[in-house]
Amino acid sequence: MKSSGFSRIFAGVACLAVALLGATFTATVPNAEGDAGSVPSFQEFERSSYVDVDGAYVVNGDEVESTKAGLKKFYERMVGPKHADEEGLIVNTVSGRDDKWSASQALNLTYCVSTRFGTRHADVVSAMAGGAGLWESASTQVDFVHVPAQDGSCNTRNNNVLFSVEPVSTTQYIARAFFPSTAKRSRNVLIDDSIWSSGSWEPVDILAHELGHALGFRHEHTRPESGTCFEDNNWRALTPYDAASIMHYPQCNGSSADLEFQASDAAGVRALYGS
């Protein structure tokens, strides 16, 4: 969406392509009909990959792979066959299992907000609370807990919180997140200052999208109904496909130019964590 800065959250998405943030390759992978084009080698793919400030590889626009081995597995998934007919708001899977928090941990998703945000610290605290609240209002089994006492030492090395929320200076994305299975050293939400000047896209909604990843949700547009922007096969359907989902990139055949929490998103979090 050129009319909105929101497209920058998902910079580097290449439809029907092997793509990372900053990648220069647009070689195609097998499409919905099973046709396949050429793809770069893993070595070429790695060289084109965007490496973030913490050493993690950023993939699929706003997700992370902590290690080279993880990036290799991601590459192999990207060039593998697609799902043919699954439906739903989708949860990430690892070795065939849902990538989610335990019931007890889901009720205590602690985080800090770095004081390095400076004069924007209170704004980030508010936006995080708002984004978290969208998921929490849909399920009583999910609770994000801000721990202000840890804000002064807020980084991935702080073991007093589950994850950290930190500032970053980059042109590669507006915000970046993680999955429950992500290693602690990369378990953070990174936010660029451009979140405050991203047009009509509200920081609350941008962070709700990122916290959706933190809960285990994948991008909705990787499903075949989207017809484009395939990522990989490691997901399980939860609810019927919704092109307006907060987890769907508008530019990947989304049905809405707005980024808003939908009834399908609420149903998805209840399906995964309970009511």
Secondary structure, 3 states (H helix, E strand, C coil): CCCCHHHHHHCCCCCCECCECCCCCCCECCCCCCCCCCCCCHHHHHHHCCECCCCCEEECCCEEECCHHHHHHHHHHHCCCCCCCCCCCEEEEECCEECCCCHHHHCCEEEEECHHHHHHHHHHHHHHHHHHHHHHCCCCCCCEEECHHHHHHCCCCCCCCCEEEEEECCCCCCEECCCCCCCHHHCEEEEEHHHHHCCCCCHHHHHHHHHHHHHCECCHHHCHHHCCCCCCCCEEECCCCCCCCCCCCCCCCCCCCCCCCCHHHHHHHHHHHCC
